[in-house]
Amino acid sequence: MLLDDLMPWSAGPLRLGRDWVVAPEARTLRARWDTLTRAGEDERRTLFGETRARTLRSGVAALPGQSTGTARFAGEDGPCPEPVPLMHGPFDQQWVIPDHRLIDNARPELWRVADGRQLFLQETGRVPGADGPVLLVSAALPDGRSPAGRPGRIRPLYRRPGGAEPNLTAGVLDALRARYGQEVTSAEVLAWIVAAGQPSASGRGCEVPFTTDSGVWADGARLGQRLLDIQLRGAHGGERPRLPGGQRPYVRASLPARPQGIAYDADEEALLLGEGRIAPVPAEAWDFTVAGVRVLESWFARRTTEAEPGTLDAIRPGAWPQERTSELLELITVLALLARLEAPRRALAQAIAATGPADPELAPVTDAARRPASVLDHHEEGPEGQFALI
């Protein structure tokens, strides 16, 4: 079954329009905001980076769930809105200023359902012949960014806030319950999708094969839940991922204030950042790729590539922050654990094929199921403080 038919409602990637609204540390965003709002009109326009979609005088509604200003940004002089987490590419949680006046297209329909129950499934923009997962899951809203430059779709698990109305084709849960003779939840279907999902034969999007065997279903759902737990990194009350004792990475030589490069010593299983050294780092973590791009190298590059002087993007920490090292250690852990589950994923695919893959029989997907659900029980602030009923 095509993923597009199994989880019908999806959205395209966010179009930020300007890089400076995202940063690895929230305090960096506050410093950029302060610099921008203290600037005079001409300098503010230059720093802002106007586009056809957003200028200093654009009238824009607030993002759902965010208490940010809706007056024209040309006159903004207040404090920076509290930054919120954003998955800025695969496995890279950063922070964003949640102000729609600064973002060309933030996909408000996704913000409307982003809460403590929501999970987001993101297609990685598959590149033919490239290794790595085709589907990723996060509790934070993803921007849909793909390291290969071919972003995929973003699919929320739920169509409404509070975990209401699963984003699944009508009848699929009942069909699976009847097939396997047991309770099947939307969370278990998401776990199965993550474990069994694969590139479609047409090369467009993903497909999710189902099995006729209840035992294979149970094994796949358990495997998928393990994949989810690792990727969520403790979100929604789960445990943070950990490698077994003796295999956990540690800083063996302090990282310099400005690491000039990243490399891997296969003999020592060590990650080298300038004169800094982290070990042990399994080779499968270093080699882990998404859409053909090595995750650790991409993560490092986003934090060290020089920005154009005089821009807001150039406002960054003067030295490598300690929290980045902690994030890097956890990222190594996540990649190593996920890599070790690739063999079970291949075994699941073989088991599905051996037991006879068969899609559940469902009614055709309706146009309404492919659109966001209407939310009529609350108001949202529109441009210049007006209220919009959604």
Beta strands, then each sheet from edge to edge (+ up, - down):
strand 1: 22-23
strand 2: 84-87
strand 3: 93-96
strand 4: 120-123
strand 5: 135-138
strand 6: 154-156
strand 7: 158-160
strand 8: 164-166
strand 9: 198-199
strand 10: 206-207
strand 11: 250-253
strand 12: 262-265
strand 13: 270-273
strand 14: 276-279
strand 15: 289-290
strand 16: 293-294
strand 17: 379-381
strand 18: 387-389
sheet 1: 1+ 3- 2+
sheet 2: 5+ 4- 6+
sheet 3: 7+ 8-
sheet 4: 9+ 10-
sheet 5: 11+ 14- 13+ 12-
sheet 6: 15+ 16-
sheet 7: 17+ 18-
end
